[in-house]
Amino acid sequence: MKISIENLTFKCIIGILDFERVKKQKVVIDIFFEYDYLNNDTFIDYSEISSKIEKIMKKKKFELLEEAILYIENYLNKKYPIKNLKIKISKPNILKNCIVSLEN
């Protein structure tokens, strides 16, 4: 099975500049992964994942997008039996003329 959780959007503290450490910024997270669906007892709750990712981002207050992606990647790989995990984090409002994104 392939799961995608796209456009998970919320505000949090992320960045290294002074204003980024005070004012919450909008982030958009996309997560894609595969897992083996064996039977009805083996499934991955995507609402649990999206909720946990938002809680992690709001609690940790990352300085770098790279740091956030590695933390989320480590958490998901430890908690769930997933494969081929891809994460993309975007800060759509950080620059006036573009969207800044990072993915693993």
Rosetta blueprint (number, residue, H / E / L):
1 M L
2 K E
3 I E
4 S E
5 I E
6 E E
7 N E
8 L E
9 T E
10 F E
11 K E
12 C E
13 I L
14 I L
15 G L
16 I L
17 L L
18 D H
19 F H
20 E H
21 R H
22 V L
23 K L
24 K L
25 Q E
26 K E
27 V E
28 V E
29 I E
30 D E
31 I E
32 F E
33 F E
34 E E
35 Y L
36 D L
37 Y L
38 L L
39 N L
40 N L
41 D L
42 T L
43 F L
44 I L
45 D L
46 Y H
47 S H
48 E H
49 I H
50 S H
51 S H
52 K H
53 I H
54 E H
55 K H
56 I H
57 M H
58 K H
59 K H
60 K H
61 K L
62 F L
63 E L
64 L L
65 L H
66 E H
67 E H
68 A H
69 I H
70 L H
71 Y H
72 I H
73 E H
74 N H
75 Y H
76 L H
77 N H
78 K H
79 K H
80 Y L
81 P L
82 I L
83 K E
84 N E
85 L E
86 K E
87 I E
88 K E
89 I E
90 S E
91 K E
92 P E
93 N E
94 I E
95 L E
96 K L
97 N L
98 C E
99 I E
100 V E
101 S E
102 L E
103 E E
104 N L
